[in-house]
Amino acid sequence: MSISSNADKGAYTPARGDAVEEDHVYRKIALRVMPLLFLAYLLAFLDRINVGYAQLQMKADLGFTDAVYGLGAGIFFLAYLLFEIPSNMLLERVGARLTLLRIMVLWGITSAAMMFVKTPTHFYVVRALLGLFEGGFFPGIILYLTYWFPRSRRAAVTGQFMFAVPVAGIIGGPISGLVMTSMNGTLGLAGWQWMFVIEGLPTILLGFICYLMLADRPSKARWLDDEEKAIVQRVLDADADTADSAERNVLLELRKAVSDPRVWLLAFVYFSIACGNYAFTFWLPTMIKGLGVDNLAKVGLYSALPYAFAGAGVLLISRSSDYFKERRIHVGGFLVLSAVAFALMPQLHSSLPGALALLCFVAFFEFGASISFWSIPPTYLSKETVAVGLALVSCIGVIGGFVSPTVLGFIKSRTGSLTNGVYFVSAIMTAGGLAVILGLPKRATRV
């Protein structure tokens, strides 16, 4: 899968003979590195969505309202936002292996510690700590990939890494539902407590495996011989030579990015995408239960179906966007389409097959559009603002992960229904999609 087919102008192109050797080395690197990173991100996203299943039991056990749950689900992202950049700065100083070990051990312990939550304050604190510990993971992996892969190969491996998101949804629901039903009451613990333990502790183990099997940089990889290391270094050096070699003034870049309206437009679009994604992620189990599905194992099974369509959307829409070299309809148009379908959900509250079909439709276009979005900023932002601009878009946009779960929880507590919350999120998604279609010039979003 490719997130972007942008051909970096001036990017390193190997001679035909060298290309065969280079391909062989990068296949070897990908087979060593990417399965571990994929599995790590799968566990990270599983850790984000499992609270949506846990709350189906824990709200009743602990007396939490929907507003408490929504705020706790969303507060993760405020803490996450605070630690993204500091964690990446630390990674560059101590190396990726130690950084991943620290991140994964701490988030695994914290996730498992959710079993001890008793009060709303406990819930908020643990969720905030989880966001702090996990905040450096995604940007750290993106940085780590730059140590190994040239720009011409990075889009493909990033796409493989991010495909863990729908896969986590496909397997997370059934596992969570099964654990919560089959282990409820075992050793005096509720099913939701067992779920956090069982899904949290493997992250700790994987953290140690990554520490042992990965290398900070190609030059330190014992599983590459000297000739292979030389090939990788030659590729990376040539790739770096094509970049702007002028000394960077980060403060100047930041000022230019902040004053660039294109950055704020893209930040709003990503904000709208994040609102839709995390409203779907955190409230999908509640929506399915509201369709008359009381058995939690069945809730988990039914929830896997929309995520399967999300995975298909990620693959097909990103490939279609690359093939037709078109972004506005594939991102903006499909985001509006998914928003309209999401707004129809309250009308199907009495039809399980109809509602599930609509959720699959929403997931297909929403997740497909969200992945394709990341092909727009590199071609739309100016050379002077693209690096810092991308960071700002990501940081500002992720606030949507706080807003939509919190607002939906507040609305459901006040009205007893998600209907108005669904309309609220649909309106934001529609605005984001229209911003792409109407606000971005056609030339800016073509490859």
C-alpha positions in Angstrom: 0.0 0.0 0.0 1.2 3.5 -0.7 0.2 6.6 1.2 1.6 8.8 -1.5 3.0 8.3 -4.9 4.8 11.6 -4.9 8.1 11.3 -6.7 10.5 13.5 -4.9 12.1 15.7 -7.4 15.8 15.1 -7.5 15.5 12.1 -5.3 18.3 9.5 -5.5 18.0 7.1 -8.4 20.4 4.2 -8.4 22.2 2.8 -11.4 20.5 -0.3 -12.9 23.1 -2.7 -11.5 23.1 -1.1 -8.1 19.3 -1.2 -7.9 19.2 -5.0 -7.7 21.6 -5.0 -4.8 19.7 -2.1 -3.2 16.4 -3.9 -3.5 17.8 -7.0 -2.0 19.1 -5.1 1.0 15.9 -3.2 1.6 13.9 -6.4 1.4 16.1 -7.8 4.2 15.7 -4.6 6.2 11.9 -4.5 5.7 11.5 -8.2 6.8 13.5 -7.5 10.0 12.1 -4.1 10.9 8.5 -3.7 9.6 6.8 -6.8 11.3 8.0 -5.6 14.7 6.9 -2.0 14.0 3.6 -3.1 12.6 2.9 -5.3 15.6 3.9 -2.5 18.0 1.5 0.0 16.3 -1.2 -2.7 16.3 -0.9 -3.0 20.1 -0.8 0.8 20.4 -4.1 1.2 18.6 -5.6 -1.7 20.3 -4.7 0.1 23.6 -6.6 3.2 22.3 -9.8 1.4 21.3 -10.2 -1.2 24.1 -11.5 1.5 26.4 -14.5 1.7 24.1 -15.4 -1.9 24.9 -14.4 -1.7 28.6 -16.8 1.1 29.2 -19.8 -1.1 28.4 -19.1 -2.9 31.7 -17.1 -0.4 33.8 -19.6 2.4 33.6 -22.1 0.3 35.4 -19.6 -1.2 37.8 -18.0 2.2 38.8 -21.1 4.4 38.3 -19.4 6.5 35.6 -21.6 8.7 33.3 -21.1 9.0 29.6 -19.6 12.4 30.1 -17.0 10.9 32.4 -16.1 8.3 29.9 -16.0 10.8 27.0 -13.7 13.1 28.8 -11.4 10.2 29.9 -11.3 8.9 26.4 -10.4 12.3 25.0 -8.0 13.5 27.6 -5.5 10.9 26.3 -4.9 13.2 23.3 -4.1 16.3 25.3 -1.4 14.5 27.2 -0.3 12.8 23.9 0.1 16.1 22.2 2.4 17.5 25.0 5.0 14.7 24.7 5.3 14.2 21.0 8.1 16.6 20.3 10.1 16.1 23.6 10.1 12.3 23.1 11.5 12.7 19.6 14.2 15.0 20.8 15.1 12.3 23.4 15.1 9.6 20.8 17.8 11.4 18.8 19.9 11.6 21.9 19.5 8.1 23.4 18.6 6.0 20.3 15.4 4.3 19.1 15.8 1.0 21.0 15.9 2.6 24.4 13.2 5.0 23.5 10.8 2.3 22.3 11.6 0.2 25.3 10.8 3.1 27.6 7.6 4.0 25.8 6.3 0.4 25.4 7.1 -0.7 28.9 5.5 2.3 30.5 2.4 2.3 28.3 2.0 -1.5 28.9 2.1 -1.1 32.6 -0.2 1.9 32.6 -2.7 0.2 30.3 -2.8 -2.8 32.7 -3.1 -0.5 35.6 -6.5 0.6 34.3 -7.8 -2.5 36.2 -7.3 -0.5 39.4 -9.4 2.5 38.4 -12.2 3.2 40.9 -13.1 6.9 40.5 -13.4 9.4 37.7 -10.2 11.0 38.9 -8.4 7.7 38.7 -9.7 7.3 35.2 -8.6 10.7 34.1 -5.1 10.4 35.6 -4.4 7.0 34.1 -5.7 8.0 30.7 -3.5 11.2 30.8 -0.4 9.1 31.8 -1.2 6.7 29.0 -1.2 9.6 26.6 2.1 11.0 28.0 3.9 7.6 27.7 2.5 6.8 24.3 2.8 10.3 22.8 6.3 9.7 21.4 5.6 6.4 19.8 4.1 7.4 16.4 6.3 10.4 15.7 9.3 8.3 16.9 8.6 5.5 14.5 8.2 8.0 11.6 11.6 9.5 12.6 13.1 6.0 12.9 12.1 5.1 9.4 14.1 8.1 8.1 17.2 6.5 9.5 16.7 3.4 7.3 14.7 4.2 4.2 15.2 7.0 1.6 12.3 9.2 0.6 11.6 7.1 -2.5 10.8 4.1 -0.3 9.3 5.8 2.8 5.7 6.2 1.7 5.3 2.4 1.1 6.8 1.4 4.4 4.8 4.1 6.3 1.6 2.7 4.7 2.5 -0.8 5.8 3.0 0.5 9.3 -0.2 2.4 9.4 -2.3 -0.5 8.1 -2.1 -1.8 11.7 -4.9 0.7 12.5 -7.8 -1.2 10.8 -6.2 -4.6 11.6 -6.3 -3.6 15.3 -10.0 -2.8 14.9 -10.7 -6.1 13.2 -9.1 -8.3 16.0 -9.6 -5.9 18.9 -13.3 -6.1 19.1 -13.7 -9.9 19.1 -10.8 -10.3 21.6 -12.1 -7.6 24.0 -15.7 -8.9 23.8 -14.6 -12.5 24.4 -12.4 -11.7 27.4 -15.0 -9.5 29.0 -17.7 -12.2 28.8 -15.7 -15.3 29.4 -13.5 -14.0 32.3 -16.1 -11.8 34.1 -15.9 -12.8 37.8 -12.7 -14.9 37.5 -10.6 -14.4 40.6 -13.0 -11.8 41.7 -12.2 -9.4 38.8 -14.6 -8.0 36.3 -14.2 -8.8 32.6 -13.1 -5.2 31.8 -10.3 -5.5 34.4 -9.1 -8.8 32.8 -9.3 -7.1 29.3 -6.9 -4.3 30.3 -4.4 -6.8 31.9 -4.5 -9.3 29.0 -4.2 -6.6 26.3 -1.7 -4.4 28.2 1.0 -6.8 29.3 2.0 -8.1 25.8 3.2 -4.6 25.0 5.9 -4.9 27.7 7.1 -8.1 26.3 7.2 -6.7 22.7 9.1 -3.7 24.0 12.0 -5.9 25.1 11.8 -7.9 21.9 12.1 -4.7 19.9 15.1 -3.6 22.0 16.8 -6.9 21.3 16.0 -7.3 17.6 16.1 -3.8 16.3 19.1 -1.5 15.8 19.3 2.2 16.3 20.7 2.8 12.9 21.9 0.7 9.9 25.6 1.1 11.0 24.8 -0.7 14.2 22.8 -3.5 12.8 24.6 -6.8 13.4 22.3 -8.6 11.0 23.7 -6.5 8.1 27.2 -7.2 6.7 29.6 -4.5 5.9 28.7 -4.4 2.2 25.0 -4.1 3.0 25.7 -1.3 5.5 27.7 0.5 2.9 24.8 0.2 0.3 22.3 1.7 2.8 24.6 4.5 3.8 25.3 5.3 0.2 21.6 5.5 -0.5 20.9 7.6 2.5 23.8 10.0 1.8 22.6 10.4 -1.8 19.1 11.0 -0.6 20.3 13.6 1.8 22.3 15.4 -0.9 19.1 16.1 -2.8 17.6 18.0 0.1 18.1 21.6 0.8 21.6 21.9 2.3 21.2 25.4 3.5 21.5 25.9 7.3 18.0 25.7 8.8 16.5 28.4 10.9 13.8 26.6 12.9 12.4 29.7 14.4 12.1 31.4 11.0 10.5 28.2 9.6 8.1 28.2 12.5 7.1 31.9 12.0 6.5 31.2 8.3 4.5 28.1 9.0 2.3 29.8 11.6 1.6 32.8 9.2 0.8 30.5 6.2 -3.0 30.1 5.8 -2.4 26.8 4.0 -1.1 25.3 7.2 -4.2 26.3 9.1 -6.4 25.0 6.4 -4.8 21.6 6.4 -4.8 21.6 10.2 -8.5 22.1 10.2 -9.0 19.3 7.7 -7.0 16.9 9.8 -8.9 18.1 12.9 -12.1 17.2 11.2 -10.7 13.8 10.1 -9.5 13.1 13.7 -13.0 14.1 15.1 -14.6 11.5 12.8 -12.0 8.7 13.3 -12.1 8.9 17.1 -15.8 9.4 17.4 -16.1 6.2 15.4 -13.3 4.4 17.4 -14.5 5.3 21.0 -18.2 5.1 20.4 -18.6 2.2 17.9 -19.2 -0.4 20.7 -21.9 1.8 22.2 -23.6 2.3 18.8 -23.7 -1.4 18.2 -25.0 -2.1 21.7 -27.7 0.5 21.1 -28.9 -1.5 18.2 -30.1 -4.2 20.7 -27.0 -6.3 20.9 -26.6 -7.0 24.6 -24.0 -9.8 24.5 -20.6 -8.2 24.7 -18.9 -11.0 22.7 -21.4 -10.3 19.9 -20.7 -6.5 20.2 -17.0 -7.3 19.6 -17.7 -9.5 16.7 -20.0 -7.1 15.0 -17.6 -4.2 15.5 -14.9 -6.1 13.5 -17.0 -5.8 10.3 -16.7 -2.0 9.9 -13.0 -2.2 10.6 -12.6 -4.8 7.8 -14.2 -2.3 5.5 -11.9 0.4 6.9 -8.9 -1.8 5.9 -10.3 -2.2 2.4 -10.9 1.5 2.2 -7.3 2.3 3.2 -6.0 0.0 0.5 -8.3 0.8 -2.4 -8.8 4.5 -1.9 -5.1 5.2 -1.4 -4.3 3.2 -4.5 -7.0 4.8 -6.5 -5.8 8.3 -5.5 -2.3 7.4 -6.6 -3.5 5.8 -9.8 -5.6 8.8 -10.9 -3.2 11.3 -9.4 -6.1 13.0 -7.7 -6.6 14.1 -4.1 -9.5 16.5 -3.7 -12.3 14.0 -4.4 -10.5 11.1 -2.7 -10.0 13.1 0.5 -12.6 15.9 0.5 -15.3 14.2 -1.5 -15.1 10.9 0.3 -14.9 12.6 3.7 -18.2 14.4 2.9 -19.7 11.1 1.7 -18.8 9.4 5.0 -20.1 12.3 7.0 -23.5 12.2 5.3 -23.7 8.5 5.9 -22.7 8.9 9.5 -25.5 11.5 9.9 -28.0 8.9 8.8 -27.1 6.5 11.6 -29.8 7.7 14.1 -32.5 6.9 11.5 -31.5 3.2 11.5 -31.5 2.6 15.3 -34.0 -0.2 14.9 -32.3 -2.1 12.1 -29.1 -4.0 13.0 -28.3 -5.2 9.4 -29.0 -1.7 8.0 -27.0 0.1 10.6 -24.1 -2.3 10.3 -24.1 -1.8 6.5 -24.1 2.0 7.0 -21.2 1.8 9.5 -19.2 -0.3 7.0 -19.9 2.3 4.4 -18.8 5.1 6.8 -15.6 3.2 7.8 -14.6 2.5 4.2 -14.7 6.1 3.0 -13.6 7.8 6.3 -10.5 5.7 7.0 -9.6 5.6 3.3 -9.8 9.4 3.0 -7.9 9.9 6.2 -4.9 7.9 5.0 -4.9 9.6 1.6 -4.9 13.0 3.3 -1.2 12.7 4.1 -0.3 12.9 0.5 -1.6 16.5 0.2 0.7 18.5 2.6 4.0 17.7 1.0 2.7 18.9 -2.4 0.6 21.8 -1.2 2.8 23.5 1.4 5.8 25.6 0.3 9.3 24.3 0.6 10.0 26.8 3.3 7.1 25.7 5.6 6.6 22.0 4.7 8.8 20.5 7.5 7.4 22.6 10.4 4.0 22.8 8.8 3.6 19.1 8.8 4.3 19.0 12.5 1.8 21.8 13.2 -0.9 20.1 11.1 -0.4 16.9 13.1 -0.3 18.6 16.5 -3.3 20.8 15.9 -5.3 18.2 14.2 -4.9 15.6 16.8 -6.9 17.8 19.2 -9.9 16.4 17.3 -9.2 13.2 19.2 -10.1 15.1 22.4 -13.0 17.1 21.1 -15.3 14.5 19.5 -15.2 11.8 22.3 -15.7 14.5 25.0 -18.5 16.2 23.2 -20.3 13.0 22.4 -20.0 11.9 26.0 -21.4 15.2 27.3 -24.3 15.1 24.8 -25.2 11.5 25.6 -25.2 12.2 29.4 -27.5 15.2 28.9 -29.9 13.7 26.3 -29.5 10.0 26.8 -28.8 9.6 23.1 -25.8 9.9 20.7 -28.0 11.5 18.0 -27.1 15.1 18.4 -23.4 14.1 18.9 -23.5 12.2 15.7 -24.9 15.3 13.9 -22.2 17.4 15.5 -19.3 15.2 14.3 -20.9 14.8 10.9 -21.1 18.6 10.5 -17.3 18.9 11.3 -16.4 16.2 8.9 -18.5 17.8 6.2 -16.8 21.2 6.8 -13.4 19.5 6.6 -14.3 17.7 3.3 -15.6 20.9 1.8 -12.5 22.8 2.9 -10.5 20.3 0.7 -12.8 20.6 -2.3 -13.3 24.4 -2.2 -10.3 25.7 -0.4 -7.4 23.8 -2.1 -6.6 24.6 -5.7 -6.7 21.6 -8.1 -3.1 22.0 -9.0 -2.0 21.9 -5.3 -3.4 18.5 -4.7 -2.2 16.7 -7.8 0.9 14.5 -7.8 
